[in-house]
Amino acid sequence: MQGGFTREVVSHFLFLSRRFGGPLRDAAGRAAFPESGRSERGLAATLRAGDLPVTLAGSVGETAKDDYNVWLLEGDRGAVRLCDWSIAQRRAPDGSWQQAPDALPQDQARPLALKRQLEGVARLVRGQPHHLATLAEALEVQQIVEGLLATAARPSPAPGRA
C-alpha cells in the first residue's frame, strides 16, 4: 500500500509537531475511505507530541485551492501558524494573522527552501550534522501514520462484490 492523504501530507505535519513538542504517542483517530479500493480522503486524530496535545483534522477535495493547509501552534503566549507549507504568520493582539514585514514572497522563498533541503541531503550523505529528519524520527512518524490508517473506517464492498 502506498500514497494517500495521510502518508503524503499529514506525515509532514506530524514531523513538524514532533520537532516542536517531542516524541509522538497516544495516537487515536479515524480515516475516511469514502470509495472502496481508493485511498483515504480525510483524517481526524488526536495524539501527543511530548507533553503537548495535538489535534489533527484534514481532508482532500474540500476547498477550491489546490494545496491548502494550516499547522497551528497555540499557547498561553500567543499563536503562530504555517500556511500552505511555508507562509509563517503570528496572531496579533486584535486576532488578525500577520506575516513578518520582511518575509519573502512564496516565489522567492521556495527556491531558497529547496536549496536548503538539498544542502541537508549533501550533509547527510557526508555524515555531517543536518536539519533533516533522522531515521528514528521518520520511523516514528511512519508508525503513527500506519497505526492511524490501520484503525480506519473503510467502506464495505457492495453486495455481490468482493
Phi and psi in radians as a Rosetta constraint file:
Dihedral C 1 N 2 CA 2 C 2 CIRCULARHARMONIC -2.619 0.35
Dihedral N 2 CA 2 C 2 N 3 CIRCULARHARMONIC 2.928 0.35
Dihedral C 2 N 3 CA 3 C 3 CIRCULARHARMONIC 1.203 0.35
Dihedral N 3 CA 3 C 3 N 4 CIRCULARHARMONIC -2.874 0.35
Dihedral C 3 N 4 CA 4 C 4 CIRCULARHARMONIC 1.679 0.35
Dihedral N 4 CA 4 C 4 N 5 CIRCULARHARMONIC 2.793 0.35
Dihedral C 4 N 5 CA 5 C 5 CIRCULARHARMONIC -0.982 0.35
Dihedral N 5 CA 5 C 5 N 6 CIRCULARHARMONIC -0.810 0.35
Dihedral C 5 N 6 CA 6 C 6 CIRCULARHARMONIC -1.187 0.35
Dihedral N 6 CA 6 C 6 N 7 CIRCULARHARMONIC -0.783 0.35
Dihedral C 6 N 7 CA 7 C 7 CIRCULARHARMONIC -1.210 0.35
Dihedral N 7 CA 7 C 7 N 8 CIRCULARHARMONIC -0.708 0.35
Dihedral C 7 N 8 CA 8 C 8 CIRCULARHARMONIC -1.496 0.35
Dihedral N 8 CA 8 C 8 N 9 CIRCULARHARMONIC -0.502 0.35
Dihedral C 8 N 9 CA 9 C 9 CIRCULARHARMONIC -2.048 0.35
Dihedral N 9 CA 9 C 9 N 10 CIRCULARHARMONIC -0.981 0.35
Dihedral C 9 N 10 CA 10 C 10 CIRCULARHARMONIC -1.007 0.35
Dihedral N 10 CA 10 C 10 N 11 CIRCULARHARMONIC -0.624 0.35
Dihedral C 10 N 11 CA 11 C 11 CIRCULARHARMONIC -0.962 0.35
Dihedral N 11 CA 11 C 11 N 12 CIRCULARHARMONIC -0.633 0.35
Dihedral C 11 N 12 CA 12 C 12 CIRCULARHARMONIC -1.124 0.35
Dihedral N 12 CA 12 C 12 N 13 CIRCULARHARMONIC -0.715 0.35
Dihedral C 12 N 13 CA 13 C 13 CIRCULARHARMONIC -1.328 0.35
Dihedral N 13 CA 13 C 13 N 14 CIRCULARHARMONIC -0.505 0.35
Dihedral C 13 N 14 CA 14 C 14 CIRCULARHARMONIC -1.151 0.35
Dihedral N 14 CA 14 C 14 N 15 CIRCULARHARMONIC -0.740 0.35
Dihedral C 14 N 15 CA 15 C 15 CIRCULARHARMONIC -1.080 0.35
Dihedral N 15 CA 15 C 15 N 16 CIRCULARHARMONIC -0.778 0.35
Dihedral C 15 N 16 CA 16 C 16 CIRCULARHARMONIC -1.066 0.35
Dihedral N 16 CA 16 C 16 N 17 CIRCULARHARMONIC -0.751 0.35
Dihedral C 16 N 17 CA 17 C 17 CIRCULARHARMONIC -1.087 0.35
Dihedral N 17 CA 17 C 17 N 18 CIRCULARHARMONIC -0.679 0.35
Dihedral C 17 N 18 CA 18 C 18 CIRCULARHARMONIC -1.136 0.35
Dihedral N 18 CA 18 C 18 N 19 CIRCULARHARMONIC -0.747 0.35
Dihedral C 18 N 19 CA 19 C 19 CIRCULARHARMONIC -1.112 0.35
Dihedral N 19 CA 19 C 19 N 20 CIRCULARHARMONIC -0.628 0.35
Dihedral C 19 N 20 CA 20 C 20 CIRCULARHARMONIC -1.386 0.35
Dihedral N 20 CA 20 C 20 N 21 CIRCULARHARMONIC -0.684 0.35
Dihedral C 20 N 21 CA 21 C 21 CIRCULARHARMONIC -1.853 0.35
Dihedral N 21 CA 21 C 21 N 22 CIRCULARHARMONIC -0.580 0.35
Dihedral C 21 N 22 CA 22 C 22 CIRCULARHARMONIC 2.222 0.35
Dihedral N 22 CA 22 C 22 N 23 CIRCULARHARMONIC -3.009 0.35
Dihedral C 22 N 23 CA 23 C 23 CIRCULARHARMONIC -0.933 0.35
Dihedral N 23 CA 23 C 23 N 24 CIRCULARHARMONIC 2.477 0.35
Dihedral C 23 N 24 CA 24 C 24 CIRCULARHARMONIC -1.472 0.35
Dihedral N 24 CA 24 C 24 N 25 CIRCULARHARMONIC 2.464 0.35
Dihedral C 24 N 25 CA 25 C 25 CIRCULARHARMONIC -2.810 0.35
Dihedral N 25 CA 25 C 25 N 26 CIRCULARHARMONIC 3.003 0.35
Dihedral C 25 N 26 CA 26 C 26 CIRCULARHARMONIC 0.953 0.35
Dihedral N 26 CA 26 C 26 N 27 CIRCULARHARMONIC 0.716 0.35
Dihedral C 26 N 27 CA 27 C 27 CIRCULARHARMONIC -1.378 0.35
Dihedral N 27 CA 27 C 27 N 28 CIRCULARHARMONIC 2.356 0.35
Dihedral C 27 N 28 CA 28 C 28 CIRCULARHARMONIC -2.554 0.35
Dihedral N 28 CA 28 C 28 N 29 CIRCULARHARMONIC 2.430 0.35
Dihedral C 28 N 29 CA 29 C 29 CIRCULARHARMONIC -3.126 0.35
Dihedral N 29 CA 29 C 29 N 30 CIRCULARHARMONIC -3.063 0.35
Dihedral C 29 N 30 CA 30 C 30 CIRCULARHARMONIC -2.404 0.35
Dihedral N 30 CA 30 C 30 N 31 CIRCULARHARMONIC 2.315 0.35
Dihedral C 30 N 31 CA 31 C 31 CIRCULARHARMONIC -1.813 0.35
Dihedral N 31 CA 31 C 31 N 32 CIRCULARHARMONIC 2.569 0.35
Dihedral C 31 N 32 CA 32 C 32 CIRCULARHARMONIC -1.821 0.35
Dihedral N 32 CA 32 C 32 N 33 CIRCULARHARMONIC 2.160 0.35
Dihedral C 32 N 33 CA 33 C 33 CIRCULARHARMONIC -2.028 0.35
Dihedral N 33 CA 33 C 33 N 34 CIRCULARHARMONIC 1.431 0.35
Dihedral C 33 N 34 CA 34 C 34 CIRCULARHARMONIC -1.235 0.35
Dihedral N 34 CA 34 C 34 N 35 CIRCULARHARMONIC -0.333 0.35
Dihedral C 34 N 35 CA 35 C 35 CIRCULARHARMONIC -2.149 0.35
Dihedral N 35 CA 35 C 35 N 36 CIRCULARHARMONIC 2.155 0.35
Dihedral C 35 N 36 CA 36 C 36 CIRCULARHARMONIC -0.998 0.35
Dihedral N 36 CA 36 C 36 N 37 CIRCULARHARMONIC 2.344 0.35
Dihedral C 36 N 37 CA 37 C 37 CIRCULARHARMONIC 1.415 0.35
Dihedral N 37 CA 37 C 37 N 38 CIRCULARHARMONIC 0.019 0.35
Dihedral C 37 N 38 CA 38 C 38 CIRCULARHARMONIC -1.973 0.35
Dihedral N 38 CA 38 C 38 N 39 CIRCULARHARMONIC 2.913 0.35
Dihedral C 38 N 39 CA 39 C 39 CIRCULARHARMONIC -1.261 0.35
Dihedral N 39 CA 39 C 39 N 40 CIRCULARHARMONIC 2.894 0.35
Dihedral C 39 N 40 CA 40 C 40 CIRCULARHARMONIC -1.151 0.35
Dihedral N 40 CA 40 C 40 N 41 CIRCULARHARMONIC 2.689 0.35
Dihedral C 40 N 41 CA 41 C 41 CIRCULARHARMONIC -2.023 0.35
Dihedral N 41 CA 41 C 41 N 42 CIRCULARHARMONIC -0.061 0.35
Dihedral C 41 N 42 CA 42 C 42 CIRCULARHARMONIC -2.898 0.35
Dihedral N 42 CA 42 C 42 N 43 CIRCULARHARMONIC 2.822 0.35
Dihedral C 42 N 43 CA 43 C 43 CIRCULARHARMONIC -2.634 0.35
Dihedral N 43 CA 43 C 43 N 44 CIRCULARHARMONIC 2.396 0.35
Dihedral C 43 N 44 CA 44 C 44 CIRCULARHARMONIC -2.237 0.35
Dihedral N 44 CA 44 C 44 N 45 CIRCULARHARMONIC 2.253 0.35
Dihedral C 44 N 45 CA 45 C 45 CIRCULARHARMONIC -2.666 0.35
Dihedral N 45 CA 45 C 45 N 46 CIRCULARHARMONIC 2.779 0.35
Dihedral C 45 N 46 CA 46 C 46 CIRCULARHARMONIC -2.256 0.35
Dihedral N 46 CA 46 C 46 N 47 CIRCULARHARMONIC 2.623 0.35
Dihedral C 46 N 47 CA 47 C 47 CIRCULARHARMONIC -2.875 0.35
Dihedral N 47 CA 47 C 47 N 48 CIRCULARHARMONIC -3.057 0.35
Dihedral C 47 N 48 CA 48 C 48 CIRCULARHARMONIC -2.198 0.35
Dihedral N 48 CA 48 C 48 N 49 CIRCULARHARMONIC 2.482 0.35
Dihedral C 48 N 49 CA 49 C 49 CIRCULARHARMONIC -2.008 0.35
Dihedral N 49 CA 49 C 49 N 50 CIRCULARHARMONIC 1.732 0.35
Dihedral C 49 N 50 CA 50 C 50 CIRCULARHARMONIC 1.125 0.35
Dihedral N 50 CA 50 C 50 N 51 CIRCULARHARMONIC -2.190 0.35
Dihedral C 50 N 51 CA 51 C 51 CIRCULARHARMONIC -1.650 0.35
Dihedral N 51 CA 51 C 51 N 52 CIRCULARHARMONIC -0.017 0.35
Dihedral C 51 N 52 CA 52 C 52 CIRCULARHARMONIC -1.501 0.35
Dihedral N 52 CA 52 C 52 N 53 CIRCULARHARMONIC 2.281 0.35
Dihedral C 52 N 53 CA 53 C 53 CIRCULARHARMONIC -1.292 0.35
Dihedral N 53 CA 53 C 53 N 54 CIRCULARHARMONIC 2.449 0.35
Dihedral C 53 N 54 CA 54 C 54 CIRCULARHARMONIC -2.165 0.35
Dihedral N 54 CA 54 C 54 N 55 CIRCULARHARMONIC 2.275 0.35
Dihedral C 54 N 55 CA 55 C 55 CIRCULARHARMONIC -2.042 0.35
Dihedral N 55 CA 55 C 55 N 56 CIRCULARHARMONIC 2.283 0.35
Dihedral C 55 N 56 CA 56 C 56 CIRCULARHARMONIC -2.195 0.35
Dihedral N 56 CA 56 C 56 N 57 CIRCULARHARMONIC 2.307 0.35
Dihedral C 56 N 57 CA 57 C 57 CIRCULARHARMONIC -2.535 0.35
Dihedral N 57 CA 57 C 57 N 58 CIRCULARHARMONIC 2.242 0.35
Dihedral C 57 N 58 CA 58 C 58 CIRCULARHARMONIC -2.797 0.35
Dihedral N 58 CA 58 C 58 N 59 CIRCULARHARMONIC 2.782 0.35
Dihedral C 58 N 59 CA 59 C 59 CIRCULARHARMONIC -2.748 0.35
Dihedral N 59 CA 59 C 59 N 60 CIRCULARHARMONIC 2.911 0.35
Dihedral C 59 N 60 CA 60 C 60 CIRCULARHARMONIC -1.926 0.35
Dihedral N 60 CA 60 C 60 N 61 CIRCULARHARMONIC 2.419 0.35
Dihedral C 60 N 61 CA 61 C 61 CIRCULARHARMONIC 1.407 0.35
Dihedral N 61 CA 61 C 61 N 62 CIRCULARHARMONIC 0.360 0.35
Dihedral C 61 N 62 CA 62 C 62 CIRCULARHARMONIC -1.817 0.35
Dihedral N 62 CA 62 C 62 N 63 CIRCULARHARMONIC 0.002 0.35
Dihedral C 62 N 63 CA 63 C 63 CIRCULARHARMONIC -2.437 0.35
Dihedral N 63 CA 63 C 63 N 64 CIRCULARHARMONIC 2.732 0.35
Dihedral C 63 N 64 CA 64 C 64 CIRCULARHARMONIC -1.324 0.35
Dihedral N 64 CA 64 C 64 N 65 CIRCULARHARMONIC -0.362 0.35
Dihedral C 64 N 65 CA 65 C 65 CIRCULARHARMONIC -1.229 0.35
Dihedral N 65 CA 65 C 65 N 66 CIRCULARHARMONIC 2.508 0.35
Dihedral C 65 N 66 CA 66 C 66 CIRCULARHARMONIC -1.096 0.35
Dihedral N 66 CA 66 C 66 N 67 CIRCULARHARMONIC -0.790 0.35
Dihedral C 66 N 67 CA 67 C 67 CIRCULARHARMONIC -2.465 0.35
Dihedral N 67 CA 67 C 67 N 68 CIRCULARHARMONIC 1.316 0.35
Dihedral C 67 N 68 CA 68 C 68 CIRCULARHARMONIC -1.797 0.35
Dihedral N 68 CA 68 C 68 N 69 CIRCULARHARMONIC 2.209 0.35
Dihedral C 68 N 69 CA 69 C 69 CIRCULARHARMONIC -2.705 0.35
Dihedral N 69 CA 69 C 69 N 70 CIRCULARHARMONIC 2.708 0.35
Dihedral C 69 N 70 CA 70 C 70 CIRCULARHARMONIC -2.465 0.35
Dihedral N 70 CA 70 C 70 N 71 CIRCULARHARMONIC 2.279 0.35
Dihedral C 70 N 71 CA 71 C 71 CIRCULARHARMONIC -2.003 0.35
Dihedral N 71 CA 71 C 71 N 72 CIRCULARHARMONIC 2.198 0.35
Dihedral C 71 N 72 CA 72 C 72 CIRCULARHARMONIC -2.143 0.35
Dihedral N 72 CA 72 C 72 N 73 CIRCULARHARMONIC 2.296 0.35
Dihedral C 72 N 73 CA 73 C 73 CIRCULARHARMONIC -2.048 0.35
Dihedral N 73 CA 73 C 73 N 74 CIRCULARHARMONIC 2.060 0.35
Dihedral C 73 N 74 CA 74 C 74 CIRCULARHARMONIC -2.176 0.35
Dihedral N 74 CA 74 C 74 N 75 CIRCULARHARMONIC 2.344 0.35
Dihedral C 74 N 75 CA 75 C 75 CIRCULARHARMONIC -2.554 0.35
Dihedral N 75 CA 75 C 75 N 76 CIRCULARHARMONIC -3.020 0.35
Dihedral C 75 N 76 CA 76 C 76 CIRCULARHARMONIC -1.263 0.35
Dihedral N 76 CA 76 C 76 N 77 CIRCULARHARMONIC -0.194 0.35
Dihedral C 76 N 77 CA 77 C 77 CIRCULARHARMONIC -1.859 0.35
Dihedral N 77 CA 77 C 77 N 78 CIRCULARHARMONIC 0.195 0.35
Dihedral C 77 N 78 CA 78 C 78 CIRCULARHARMONIC 2.265 0.35
Dihedral N 78 CA 78 C 78 N 79 CIRCULARHARMONIC -2.842 0.35
Dihedral C 78 N 79 CA 79 C 79 CIRCULARHARMONIC -2.552 0.35
Dihedral N 79 CA 79 C 79 N 80 CIRCULARHARMONIC 2.550 0.35
Dihedral C 79 N 80 CA 80 C 80 CIRCULARHARMONIC -2.296 0.35
Dihedral N 80 CA 80 C 80 N 81 CIRCULARHARMONIC 2.712 0.35
Dihedral C 80 N 81 CA 81 C 81 CIRCULARHARMONIC -2.515 0.35
Dihedral N 81 CA 81 C 81 N 82 CIRCULARHARMONIC 2.759 0.35
Dihedral C 81 N 82 CA 82 C 82 CIRCULARHARMONIC -2.094 0.35
Dihedral N 82 CA 82 C 82 N 83 CIRCULARHARMONIC 2.079 0.35
Dihedral C 82 N 83 CA 83 C 83 CIRCULARHARMONIC -1.922 0.35
Dihedral N 83 CA 83 C 83 N 84 CIRCULARHARMONIC 2.474 0.35
Dihedral C 83 N 84 CA 84 C 84 CIRCULARHARMONIC 0.858 0.35
Dihedral N 84 CA 84 C 84 N 85 CIRCULARHARMONIC 0.811 0.35
Dihedral C 84 N 85 CA 85 C 85 CIRCULARHARMONIC 1.360 0.35
Dihedral N 85 CA 85 C 85 N 86 CIRCULARHARMONIC -0.514 0.35
Dihedral C 85 N 86 CA 86 C 86 CIRCULARHARMONIC -2.639 0.35
Dihedral N 86 CA 86 C 86 N 87 CIRCULARHARMONIC 0.096 0.35
Dihedral C 86 N 87 CA 87 C 87 CIRCULARHARMONIC -1.675 0.35
Dihedral N 87 CA 87 C 87 N 88 CIRCULARHARMONIC 1.815 0.35
Dihedral C 87 N 88 CA 88 C 88 CIRCULARHARMONIC -1.518 0.35
Dihedral N 88 CA 88 C 88 N 89 CIRCULARHARMONIC 2.371 0.35
Dihedral C 88 N 89 CA 89 C 89 CIRCULARHARMONIC -2.454 0.35
Dihedral N 89 CA 89 C 89 N 90 CIRCULARHARMONIC 2.675 0.35
Dihedral C 89 N 90 CA 90 C 90 CIRCULARHARMONIC -2.064 0.35
Dihedral N 90 CA 90 C 90 N 91 CIRCULARHARMONIC 2.457 0.35
Dihedral C 90 N 91 CA 91 C 91 CIRCULARHARMONIC -1.389 0.35
Dihedral N 91 CA 91 C 91 N 92 CIRCULARHARMONIC 2.186 0.35
Dihedral C 91 N 92 CA 92 C 92 CIRCULARHARMONIC -1.402 0.35
Dihedral N 92 CA 92 C 92 N 93 CIRCULARHARMONIC 2.842 0.35
Dihedral C 92 N 93 CA 93 C 93 CIRCULARHARMONIC -0.952 0.35
Dihedral N 93 CA 93 C 93 N 94 CIRCULARHARMONIC -0.481 0.35
Dihedral C 93 N 94 CA 94 C 94 CIRCULARHARMONIC -1.460 0.35
Dihedral N 94 CA 94 C 94 N 95 CIRCULARHARMONIC 0.025 0.35
Dihedral C 94 N 95 CA 95 C 95 CIRCULARHARMONIC 1.632 0.35
Dihedral N 95 CA 95 C 95 N 96 CIRCULARHARMONIC -0.165 0.35
Dihedral C 95 N 96 CA 96 C 96 CIRCULARHARMONIC -1.360 0.35
Dihedral N 96 CA 96 C 96 N 97 CIRCULARHARMONIC 2.766 0.35
Dihedral C 96 N 97 CA 97 C 97 CIRCULARHARMONIC -1.795 0.35
Dihedral N 97 CA 97 C 97 N 98 CIRCULARHARMONIC 2.309 0.35
Dihedral C 97 N 98 CA 98 C 98 CIRCULARHARMONIC -2.329 0.35
Dihedral N 98 CA 98 C 98 N 99 CIRCULARHARMONIC 2.397 0.35
Dihedral C 98 N 99 CA 99 C 99 CIRCULARHARMONIC -1.453 0.35
Dihedral N 99 CA 99 C 99 N 100 CIRCULARHARMONIC 2.763 0.35
Dihedral C 99 N 100 CA 100 C 100 CIRCULARHARMONIC -1.076 0.35
Dihedral N 100 CA 100 C 100 N 101 CIRCULARHARMONIC 2.454 0.35
Dihedral C 100 N 101 CA 101 C 101 CIRCULARHARMONIC -1.044 0.35
Dihedral N 101 CA 101 C 101 N 102 CIRCULARHARMONIC -0.456 0.35
Dihedral C 101 N 102 CA 102 C 102 CIRCULARHARMONIC -1.712 0.35
Dihedral N 102 CA 102 C 102 N 103 CIRCULARHARMONIC 0.215 0.35
Dihedral C 102 N 103 CA 103 C 103 CIRCULARHARMONIC -1.134 0.35
Dihedral N 103 CA 103 C 103 N 104 CIRCULARHARMONIC 2.396 0.35
Dihedral C 103 N 104 CA 104 C 104 CIRCULARHARMONIC -1.309 0.35
Dihedral N 104 CA 104 C 104 N 105 CIRCULARHARMONIC 2.554 0.35
Dihedral C 104 N 105 CA 105 C 105 CIRCULARHARMONIC -1.123 0.35
Dihedral N 105 CA 105 C 105 N 106 CIRCULARHARMONIC 2.715 0.35
Dihedral C 105 N 106 CA 106 C 106 CIRCULARHARMONIC -0.934 0.35
Dihedral N 106 CA 106 C 106 N 107 CIRCULARHARMONIC -0.736 0.35
Dihedral C 106 N 107 CA 107 C 107 CIRCULARHARMONIC -1.147 0.35
Dihedral N 107 CA 107 C 107 N 108 CIRCULARHARMONIC -0.392 0.35
Dihedral C 107 N 108 CA 108 C 108 CIRCULARHARMONIC -1.617 0.35
Dihedral N 108 CA 108 C 108 N 109 CIRCULARHARMONIC -0.571 0.35
Dihedral C 108 N 109 CA 109 C 109 CIRCULARHARMONIC -1.296 0.35
Dihedral N 109 CA 109 C 109 N 110 CIRCULARHARMONIC -0.642 0.35
Dihedral C 109 N 110 CA 110 C 110 CIRCULARHARMONIC -1.024 0.35
Dihedral N 110 CA 110 C 110 N 111 CIRCULARHARMONIC -0.839 0.35
Dihedral C 110 N 111 CA 111 C 111 CIRCULARHARMONIC -1.064 0.35
Dihedral N 111 CA 111 C 111 N 112 CIRCULARHARMONIC -0.603 0.35
Dihedral C 111 N 112 CA 112 C 112 CIRCULARHARMONIC -1.186 0.35
Dihedral N 112 CA 112 C 112 N 113 CIRCULARHARMONIC -0.698 0.35
Dihedral C 112 N 113 CA 113 C 113 CIRCULARHARMONIC -1.139 0.35
Dihedral N 113 CA 113 C 113 N 114 CIRCULARHARMONIC -0.745 0.35
Dihedral C 113 N 114 CA 114 C 114 CIRCULARHARMONIC -1.122 0.35
Dihedral N 114 CA 114 C 114 N 115 CIRCULARHARMONIC -0.696 0.35
Dihedral C 114 N 115 CA 115 C 115 CIRCULARHARMONIC -1.071 0.35
Dihedral N 115 CA 115 C 115 N 116 CIRCULARHARMONIC -0.738 0.35
Dihedral C 115 N 116 CA 116 C 116 CIRCULARHARMONIC -1.135 0.35
Dihedral N 116 CA 116 C 116 N 117 CIRCULARHARMONIC -0.666 0.35
Dihedral C 116 N 117 CA 117 C 117 CIRCULARHARMONIC -1.122 0.35
Dihedral N 117 CA 117 C 117 N 118 CIRCULARHARMONIC -0.785 0.35
Dihedral C 117 N 118 CA 118 C 118 CIRCULARHARMONIC -1.127 0.35
Dihedral N 118 CA 118 C 118 N 119 CIRCULARHARMONIC -0.655 0.35
Dihedral C 118 N 119 CA 119 C 119 CIRCULARHARMONIC -1.102 0.35
Dihedral N 119 CA 119 C 119 N 120 CIRCULARHARMONIC -0.654 0.35
Dihedral C 119 N 120 CA 120 C 120 CIRCULARHARMONIC -1.123 0.35
Dihedral N 120 CA 120 C 120 N 121 CIRCULARHARMONIC -0.713 0.35
Dihedral C 120 N 121 CA 121 C 121 CIRCULARHARMONIC -1.097 0.35
Dihedral N 121 CA 121 C 121 N 122 CIRCULARHARMONIC -0.761 0.35
Dihedral C 121 N 122 CA 122 C 122 CIRCULARHARMONIC -1.069 0.35
Dihedral N 122 CA 122 C 122 N 123 CIRCULARHARMONIC -0.732 0.35
Dihedral C 122 N 123 CA 123 C 123 CIRCULARHARMONIC -1.142 0.35
Dihedral N 123 CA 123 C 123 N 124 CIRCULARHARMONIC -0.706 0.35
Dihedral C 123 N 124 CA 124 C 124 CIRCULARHARMONIC -1.042 0.35
Dihedral N 124 CA 124 C 124 N 125 CIRCULARHARMONIC -0.848 0.35
Dihedral C 124 N 125 CA 125 C 125 CIRCULARHARMONIC -1.087 0.35
Dihedral N 125 CA 125 C 125 N 126 CIRCULARHARMONIC -0.589 0.35
Dihedral C 125 N 126 CA 126 C 126 CIRCULARHARMONIC -1.433 0.35
Dihedral N 126 CA 126 C 126 N 127 CIRCULARHARMONIC -0.080 0.35
Dihedral C 126 N 127 CA 127 C 127 CIRCULARHARMONIC 1.372 0.35
Dihedral N 127 CA 127 C 127 N 128 CIRCULARHARMONIC 0.346 0.35
Dihedral C 127 N 128 CA 128 C 128 CIRCULARHARMONIC -1.679 0.35
Dihedral N 128 CA 128 C 128 N 129 CIRCULARHARMONIC 2.780 0.35
Dihedral C 128 N 129 CA 129 C 129 CIRCULARHARMONIC -1.015 0.35
Dihedral N 129 CA 129 C 129 N 130 CIRCULARHARMONIC 2.492 0.35
Dihedral C 129 N 130 CA 130 C 130 CIRCULARHARMONIC -2.606 0.35
Dihedral N 130 CA 130 C 130 N 131 CIRCULARHARMONIC 2.973 0.35
Dihedral C 130 N 131 CA 131 C 131 CIRCULARHARMONIC -1.743 0.35
Dihedral N 131 CA 131 C 131 N 132 CIRCULARHARMONIC -0.029 0.35
Dihedral C 131 N 132 CA 132 C 132 CIRCULARHARMONIC -1.252 0.35
Dihedral N 132 CA 132 C 132 N 133 CIRCULARHARMONIC 2.899 0.35
Dihedral C 132 N 133 CA 133 C 133 CIRCULARHARMONIC -1.067 0.35
Dihedral N 133 CA 133 C 133 N 134 CIRCULARHARMONIC 2.442 0.35
Dihedral C 133 N 134 CA 134 C 134 CIRCULARHARMONIC -1.409 0.35
Dihedral N 134 CA 134 C 134 N 135 CIRCULARHARMONIC 2.894 0.35
Dihedral C 134 N 135 CA 135 C 135 CIRCULARHARMONIC -1.078 0.35
Dihedral N 135 CA 135 C 135 N 136 CIRCULARHARMONIC -0.673 0.35
Dihedral C 135 N 136 CA 136 C 136 CIRCULARHARMONIC -1.121 0.35
Dihedral N 136 CA 136 C 136 N 137 CIRCULARHARMONIC -0.734 0.35
Dihedral C 136 N 137 CA 137 C 137 CIRCULARHARMONIC -1.130 0.35
Dihedral N 137 CA 137 C 137 N 138 CIRCULARHARMONIC -0.756 0.35
Dihedral C 137 N 138 CA 138 C 138 CIRCULARHARMONIC -1.117 0.35
Dihedral N 138 CA 138 C 138 N 139 CIRCULARHARMONIC -0.729 0.35
Dihedral C 138 N 139 CA 139 C 139 CIRCULARHARMONIC -1.112 0.35
Dihedral N 139 CA 139 C 139 N 140 CIRCULARHARMONIC -0.738 0.35
Dihedral C 139 N 140 CA 140 C 140 CIRCULARHARMONIC -1.042 0.35
Dihedral N 140 CA 140 C 140 N 141 CIRCULARHARMONIC -0.802 0.35
Dihedral C 140 N 141 CA 141 C 141 CIRCULARHARMONIC -1.105 0.35
Dihedral N 141 CA 141 C 141 N 142 CIRCULARHARMONIC -0.769 0.35
Dihedral C 141 N 142 CA 142 C 142 CIRCULARHARMONIC -1.073 0.35
Dihedral N 142 CA 142 C 142 N 143 CIRCULARHARMONIC -0.690 0.35
Dihedral C 142 N 143 CA 143 C 143 CIRCULARHARMONIC -1.151 0.35
Dihedral N 143 CA 143 C 143 N 144 CIRCULARHARMONIC -0.669 0.35
Dihedral C 143 N 144 CA 144 C 144 CIRCULARHARMONIC -1.133 0.35
Dihedral N 144 CA 144 C 144 N 145 CIRCULARHARMONIC -0.830 0.35
Dihedral C 144 N 145 CA 145 C 145 CIRCULARHARMONIC -1.024 0.35
Dihedral N 145 CA 145 C 145 N 146 CIRCULARHARMONIC -0.886 0.35
Dihedral C 145 N 146 CA 146 C 146 CIRCULARHARMONIC -1.136 0.35
Dihedral N 146 CA 146 C 146 N 147 CIRCULARHARMONIC -0.622 0.35
Dihedral C 146 N 147 CA 147 C 147 CIRCULARHARMONIC -1.119 0.35
Dihedral N 147 CA 147 C 147 N 148 CIRCULARHARMONIC -0.738 0.35
Dihedral C 147 N 148 CA 148 C 148 CIRCULARHARMONIC -1.129 0.35
Dihedral N 148 CA 148 C 148 N 149 CIRCULARHARMONIC -0.725 0.35
Dihedral C 148 N 149 CA 149 C 149 CIRCULARHARMONIC -1.236 0.35
Dihedral N 149 CA 149 C 149 N 150 CIRCULARHARMONIC -0.513 0.35
Dihedral C 149 N 150 CA 150 C 150 CIRCULARHARMONIC -1.181 0.35
Dihedral N 150 CA 150 C 150 N 151 CIRCULARHARMONIC -0.440 0.35
Dihedral C 150 N 151 CA 151 C 151 CIRCULARHARMONIC -1.784 0.35
Dihedral N 151 CA 151 C 151 N 152 CIRCULARHARMONIC 0.374 0.35
Dihedral C 151 N 152 CA 152 C 152 CIRCULARHARMONIC -1.304 0.35
Dihedral N 152 CA 152 C 152 N 153 CIRCULARHARMONIC 2.722 0.35
Dihedral C 152 N 153 CA 153 C 153 CIRCULARHARMONIC -1.503 0.35
Dihedral N 153 CA 153 C 153 N 154 CIRCULARHARMONIC 1.927 0.35
Dihedral C 153 N 154 CA 154 C 154 CIRCULARHARMONIC -1.896 0.35
Dihedral N 154 CA 154 C 154 N 155 CIRCULARHARMONIC 2.476 0.35
Dihedral C 154 N 155 CA 155 C 155 CIRCULARHARMONIC -1.207 0.35
Dihedral N 155 CA 155 C 155 N 156 CIRCULARHARMONIC 2.613 0.35
Dihedral C 155 N 156 CA 156 C 156 CIRCULARHARMONIC -1.383 0.35
Dihedral N 156 CA 156 C 156 N 157 CIRCULARHARMONIC 2.585 0.35
Dihedral C 156 N 157 CA 157 C 157 CIRCULARHARMONIC -1.094 0.35
Dihedral N 157 CA 157 C 157 N 158 CIRCULARHARMONIC 2.641 0.35
Dihedral C 157 N 158 CA 158 C 158 CIRCULARHARMONIC -1.093 0.35
Dihedral N 158 CA 158 C 158 N 159 CIRCULARHARMONIC 2.594 0.35
Dihedral C 158 N 159 CA 159 C 159 CIRCULARHARMONIC -0.908 0.35
Dihedral N 159 CA 159 C 159 N 160 CIRCULARHARMONIC 2.381 0.35
Dihedral C 159 N 160 CA 160 C 160 CIRCULARHARMONIC 1.440 0.35
Dihedral N 160 CA 160 C 160 N 161 CIRCULARHARMONIC 0.024 0.35
Dihedral C 160 N 161 CA 161 C 161 CIRCULARHARMONIC -2.144 0.35
Dihedral N 161 CA 161 C 161 N 162 CIRCULARHARMONIC 2.525 0.35
